[in-house]
């Protein structure tokens, strides 16, 4: 078994466990939020890609709206 095998998560339950969420939640994230999950003879994901995806979602900065700027928020 090489390191790439340790990185690979097979099935929604394994992906959900790695993300600390329910299988329903990670399915929704894959469909709606672009979480990197692949379907080829089953569902699988790379632990490293999931971690990078999660970090990128946490570090996105949301610019305040013009109304919020006027109110000093």
Secondary structure by P-SEA (a helix, b strand, c coil): cccccccccccaaaaaaaacccaaaaaaaacccccccccccbbbbbaaaaaaaaaaaaaccccccaaaaaacc
